[in-house]
Amino acid sequence: MYAIIEIAGHQHKVKENDLIVTDLTGHEASKQFKCENVIAVGEGESMKFGAPFVKGATVQLEVVSDLRSPKINAIKYKKRKGYRRAWGHRQNLQKLKVLKIQA
């Protein structure tokens, strides 16, 4: 059985014991929480779809670790003006493990 869940504005197709990386933050490492934003759950003929979410369906998740994405560098430049600006960004990420899918 698999589920399609929405976390932090992104949709993920997950099965039990899968690891996903998402930009969700605010949960401590090795803590468990439930995701109730389940868009679809099941497999084959027993698939249930929600409008927008399936009622009563939850996915139990555990925070494995906190990560950071690779650095993205951006530059502004105007020729012949001596104008240069550079900055970078690294997104905070969390690695999650799917423990249980309840339909």
N, C-alpha and C positions, 0 to 999 in steps of 0.2 A: 504494500500500500504506500502511496506517496501523497504529498499535499503540496499545494501552491500557496505560499504565505506572502504577506506584505509586511516588510520591516523597513522602517525609515524611508518610505517612498519607493522602495525597490521590491520587485517580486522575485521569489526564489522557489524553485522546485526542489523539494527535500524528501528524503526517506529517513528511516530511523538509522541512527549512528552516522549520519552525514556530518561533515564539517563545512560551514559556510563562513565567509568573511563579509561583513557588512559595516557600514559607517554608523551603526548604532553605538551610542556611548551612554554612560550614566549607570551601568550595572557593574558591580565589582566582580573580580575574577572568582571562579568556582561557585558562583551563585546561580540558582535556577530561577526561571520565570516562565510564564505562559504567554504564548502569542495567540490572541483570539481573532486576529485578522487573517482568517483562512478563506481563500478565494475558491479553492476546489480541493476535494479530498476523495480518496478511493482509488480503484484501479479497475480498468476494463468496463464491464457492464454496471458495476456498482458505484460508478463515479457520481459524486454530488457536487453541484455548482451553486454558488451563492449569488445573491443579488443585493449588495456587492459581496457579503461574507456569508459563509455557511453557519447557520445558527447551531450552537452547541458544540461546534468543532474547535478543538484547541491543539496546539503543538507545544510540548514541554521542551524548553531549551536550557542549555547550560553555557555560561561564559567560560571559555577555555583560557583565553589570554587577550591582552591588549596589544595592538600593533600600530604601526604607522606606515602609510603608503610611501612609495618612492617620491622624492622631492621633484616638484614641477617648477622650473625656472621660467620667468617671463621677463621680457625686456621691452622698454619703450625707447625709441631712438628717432631723432629728427636730424636729418643730414644738414651739414653746414651751420648748425646752430649751437653746437656744444651741449646738446640736451641728451642725457642718458639716464634712465631709471631702470633699476633691476630689483626684482623681488622674487621670493619663492614661497611655496606652500606645501605642507605635508598634512594629509588628512588623517585624523585619528580613526582607527578601525578596531573592531572586536571580532575575534574568531569564536563562533558559536557551534555547539554540538547539539544535534537533534536527539533527544532522549526518547520521546514517546509521541505518537500521533493518535489522538482520540477523535473518532468521527462522531 
